[in-house]
Amino acid sequence: IHLMCLGVFWTGWSWTAAGVAVALYLVRMFGITAFYHRYFSHRTFRTGRAMQFVGALLGAAAVQRGPLWWAAHHRRHHRHSDTPRDAHSPRQHGFWWAHIGWIASRRHHATDLQQVPDLAKFRELRWLDRFDLAVPFALLAALLLAGQALAVWAPELGTSALQMGVWGFSISTTLLFHGTASINSLAHVIGKREWPTKDKSKNSFLLALVTLGEGWHNNHHYYQSTVRQGFRWWEIDISWYVLKLMSVFG
C-alpha cells in the first residue's frame, strides 16, 4: 500500500480524489477509534447488532485486521502496558517496533479468542475477523469503479479510476495507518501526564487531532471504561462528539 502511493506521479491529482481521500481517512479513523477501540476493545457504549456490524466494517476498511484481532491485542496491551509483555511499547521495544514492526510480525498474526469471549459469540464478527481483507478489496474495487464512472460521466472533475484508487485508497490508508500507529509509538513518549497511571501514557493535543480524540491517552489509561477520552471542554474528542450525536438519533 505504501508503494502504491507512488502511483500519484502517473495519475496526478484532482480536488475530487483528494476530497475522497480525506473523507475516507476521517470515516475509517472513526471506525477504528469509536468501534475497534472504544466499543470492541473496551465496551464503553452499547449499540444494536446491526450497528455493531457496520462499525466492524468501518474498522476493517482501515486495513488494520479484524475486530476480534484488534480488540484482543488491545486488551492485552492494557493488562501489560509498558512492560516486556506489551507487544507495542516503545519504551520496551523501541519506536519502529511499536509503530509498525509488531503488526508486521508473524508472532502477532493470530487472534487470541480467549481475550474476547464476549465478541467471539457473534458469527458475523468471526467471519469478518477471518476474512478481514474482503472489506479493503471491496473498497478498492468501489473506488476504481467510481473513478471510471466519473471519468466517463463527469470528465470536468479531472479524475480517473487509477487516480481514485491511488488517492482514495493508497494515500488515505497509508496516512490512516500512521495516524493510528502514532498512538502506539508516540503517546507513551511525548505529551503531558495528567493522571498517575502505572504506565507512561501521555496526553497530546496534536495526536488527538490526528486520531479524532485518541491522543488523550493518559486520560484513557486512567479511566478506560469511559467512552469520552477528552475530559475537559478544550480536550477535543471528535469521536466522542459524533457518538453523542448518533445517540441522539438512537
C-alpha positions in Angstrom: 0.0 0.0 0.0 2.9 2.3 0.7 4.4 1.6 -2.7 1.1 2.1 -4.4 1.2 5.8 -3.2 4.0 6.4 -5.8 1.3 6.0 -8.4 0.5 9.6 -7.8 3.4 10.6 -10.1 1.5 8.9 -13.0 -2.1 9.7 -12.1 -1.7 13.2 -10.9 -4.4 14.6 -8.5 -7.7 16.3 -8.5 -9.9 18.0 -5.9 -12.3 15.1 -6.2 -9.7 12.4 -5.5 -8.1 14.4 -2.7 -11.5 15.1 -1.1 -12.4 11.4 -1.2 -9.0 10.6 0.4 -9.7 13.0 3.3 -13.3 11.7 3.7 -12.2 8.1 3.8 -9.4 9.0 6.3 -12.0 10.5 8.7 -14.7 7.9 8.3 -12.3 5.0 8.7 -10.4 6.6 11.6 -13.8 6.9 13.3 -14.3 3.2 12.6 -11.0 2.5 14.4 -11.4 4.9 17.3 -15.1 4.6 18.0 -15.7 1.0 17.2 -12.5 -1.0 17.2 -11.2 0.8 20.2 -14.0 2.2 22.4 -16.6 -0.3 21.5 -15.0 -3.7 20.7 -11.9 -3.3 22.9 -13.5 -1.6 25.9 -17.3 -1.9 25.5 -17.7 1.7 26.6 -21.1 2.2 24.9 -24.0 0.0 23.7 -25.5 -0.5 20.3 -27.5 -3.0 18.3 -26.1 -6.0 16.5 -26.7 -4.3 13.1 -24.8 -1.1 14.0 -22.1 -3.3 15.7 -21.5 -5.0 12.3 -21.5 -1.6 10.5 -18.8 -0.4 12.9 -16.8 -3.5 12.4 -17.0 -3.0 8.6 -15.7 0.6 9.0 -12.8 -0.6 11.1 -12.0 -3.4 8.8 -11.9 -1.0 5.9 -8.9 0.7 7.6 -6.8 -2.4 6.7 -5.8 -3.0 10.4 -7.1 -6.6 10.6 -10.3 -7.8 12.0 -12.3 -6.5 15.1 -11.6 -9.6 17.3 -7.8 -9.5 16.5 -7.7 -5.7 17.2 -9.6 -5.9 20.4 -7.7 -9.0 21.7 -4.4 -7.3 21.3 -5.6 -4.0 22.7 -7.0 -5.7 25.9 -3.7 -7.4 26.4 -1.9 -4.1 25.9 -3.8 -2.6 28.8 -3.1 -5.5 31.0 0.7 -5.3 30.4 1.1 -1.6 29.4 4.8 -0.6 29.1 6.0 -3.9 30.4 8.0 -6.5 28.4 4.7 -8.3 27.7 3.3 -5.2 26.0 3.5 -6.1 22.3 3.9 -2.4 21.1 5.5 -0.5 24.0 8.1 2.0 22.6 9.8 2.0 26.0 10.4 -1.7 25.9 10.9 -2.4 22.2 11.8 0.9 20.5 10.0 3.3 18.2 9.9 1.4 15.0 8.8 -1.9 16.5 6.0 -0.1 18.4 5.0 1.8 15.2 5.0 -0.9 12.6 7.2 -3.9 13.4 4.9 -5.6 15.8 1.9 -5.6 13.5 4.0 -7.0 10.6 5.5 -9.8 12.8 4.0 -13.2 12.3 4.1 -13.9 16.1 1.2 -11.4 16.4 -0.9 -12.6 13.5 -3.2 -15.0 15.4 -6.4 -13.9 17.1 -6.5 -14.9 20.8 -10.2 -15.6 21.2 -9.8 -16.1 24.9 -9.3 -12.4 25.2 -12.6 -11.6 23.5 -15.2 -14.2 24.5 -17.9 -11.5 24.5 -17.3 -10.8 20.9 -16.4 -14.3 19.6 -20.0 -15.4 20.1 -21.1 -13.3 17.0 -20.7 -15.3 13.8 -20.5 -12.3 11.6 -17.6 -10.8 13.6 -15.7 -14.1 13.5 -16.3 -14.3 9.7 -15.0 -10.7 9.3 -12.0 -11.4 11.5 -11.1 -14.4 9.4 -11.7 -12.7 6.0 -10.7 -9.1 7.1 -9.1 -8.3 3.7 -12.5 -8.7 2.0 -13.6 -5.2 3.0 -10.5 -3.3 1.8 -10.6 -5.1 -1.5 -14.3 -4.3 -1.9 -13.5 -0.7 -1.0 -10.7 -0.5 -3.6 -12.9 -2.0 -6.3 -15.7 0.5 -5.5 -13.2 3.4 -5.7 -11.9 2.2 -9.1 -15.4 1.8 -10.5 -16.4 5.2 -9.1 -13.3 6.8 -10.6 -14.0 5.3 -14.0 -17.7 6.4 -13.9 -16.6 9.9 -13.1 -14.1 9.9 -15.9 -16.9 9.0 -18.3 -19.8 11.0 -17.0 -18.1 13.9 -15.3 -14.8 14.4 -17.1 -14.7 18.1 -15.9 -13.7 16.7 -12.4 -10.4 15.5 -13.8 -10.3 12.2 -12.0 -9.9 8.6 -13.2 -10.1 5.0 -11.9 -6.4 4.8 -11.0 -6.3 8.3 -9.6 -9.2 7.4 -7.3 -7.5 4.2 -6.3 -4.2 5.9 -5.5 -5.7 8.8 -3.5 -8.9 7.3 -2.1 -7.3 4.0 -1.1 -3.5 4.0 -1.0 -2.7 7.5 0.2 -5.7 7.7 2.6 -4.9 4.2 4.0 -1.2 4.9 4.5 -1.9 8.2 6.4 -4.6 6.4 8.4 -2.2 3.6 9.4 0.5 6.0 10.6 -2.1 8.2 12.4 -3.3 5.1 14.3 0.2 3.7 14.9 1.4 7.0 16.3 -0.7 6.3 19.4 1.4 3.1 20.0 4.8 4.7 19.2 4.4 8.3 20.5 1.5 8.5 23.0 3.7 6.8 25.7 6.7 9.1 24.8 5.5 12.7 24.1 2.9 14.9 25.8 1.8 15.6 29.4 0.9 13.2 32.2 -2.2 14.4 34.0 -3.0 11.3 35.9 -0.9 8.8 38.0 -1.2 5.6 35.9 1.2 2.7 36.2 2.4 3.1 32.7 3.9 6.1 30.9 0.8 7.1 28.8 0.6 10.8 28.0 -1.8 13.4 26.6 -1.1 15.1 23.3 -3.3 17.7 21.6 -1.7 17.1 18.2 -2.2 13.4 18.4 -5.8 13.9 19.5 -6.5 16.0 16.3 -4.8 13.4 14.0 -6.8 10.5 15.6 -10.1 12.2 16.4 -9.6 12.1 20.1 -7.2 9.2 20.8 -4.4 11.5 21.7 -5.8 12.0 25.2 -4.1 8.7 26.0 -3.2 9.3 29.6 -6.9 10.2 30.3 -7.8 6.9 28.6 -5.4 4.7 30.6 -6.5 6.3 33.8 -10.2 5.7 33.1 -10.5 3.0 30.4 -14.3 2.4 30.8 -15.5 5.8 29.7 -16.4 6.5 26.1 -15.3 10.1 26.3 -11.5 10.5 26.3 -11.3 14.3 26.2 -12.3 15.0 29.8 -12.1 18.8 29.7 -14.0 21.1 27.3 -10.8 22.1 25.5 -9.7 18.5 25.0 -11.1 18.0 21.5 -12.5 14.5 21.1 -14.2 14.3 17.7 -15.1 10.6 18.0 -17.0 11.4 21.2 -18.9 14.2 19.6 -20.0 12.0 16.7 -21.0 9.2 19.0 -23.0 11.6 21.2 -24.8 12.9 18.1 -25.5 9.3 17.0 -27.0 8.6 20.4 -29.5 11.4 19.9 -30.9 9.6 16.9 -30.9 6.2 18.7 
